């Protein structure tokens, strides 16, 4: 279960996100309890709950790429408000 601190698209409430749907072959088991992440998750007919995989841009919030993505997302959100 994730606590959603800031949302750009999708649910703005706490949400469950599944990882490792293919027995870990998708690298899904990369999230650590207690760390903050910028999560890029999706939902489809196959993955009814939200899903995030290792190949997505999901990363610890301290990661340089995640910080860059977060700035861009905030800029985009501000321009649409």
N, C-alpha and C positions, 0 to 999 in steps of 0.2 A: 504494500500500500504506500502510495506517495502522498505527501502533503503538497498541495499545489500552492506555491507562493506567488506566482505570477503566471498568467495564461495569455497566450496569443491566439490560439485556435483550439477548439475542443472544450472539454469540460473544465469548469473553473472551480470545481470542488475536488476533494481528495479522490484519488482514482487508483485502481489496481492496474498494474502494467505487467504483462507476462513477458518472460524472456526464456530462451532455451527451448523453444517449441520442438526442435528436432533433436532431442537428446543431447543438447549442448553443441551440436555440430554448427549451429549458426552463431556460436560464441555468445549466447545470451546471458550466461551466468557471470556477468562482469560488473554488476551493480553491488556496491557495498552499503550495508546498513549504516546510517549516521552521516553519510556524505551527501552533499548537495550536487545535483546534476541539472544540466540543461537537457531535457528529454525531448527527442523527436519520436513521437509514437504515432501509430496508425491503427485503424480498425477496418476490418474487411469481413466479408461473409465467412471466410475461413477462420479468422481470429476475432470472434465476437467481442472478447474483452480487448482493451488497448494492448498493443504489442510494441516492443522496442527491441531491436537486434543490434549486435555489435557493429554491423556494417552501416548502420544509420549514423547520424552526426551526434548522437547522444554521447555526452562526455561530462566529466567532473567540471563544475562551474569554474574552478581555478585554472582549467586548461586554457591555453592561449586561444585556440580555435573556438572554444565555447564562449569565451569572453567576447571575441569578435562577433560571433553569431548573435549573441545576446544584445550587443549594441545595435546591430542591424535590425533585429526584431523590434526593439524598443523604438527605434527611429521610424520604422514602418508603421507601428501601432500609433505613435504620436501623430503621424501625418494623416491618419485616417480618423482620428477622434474629432 
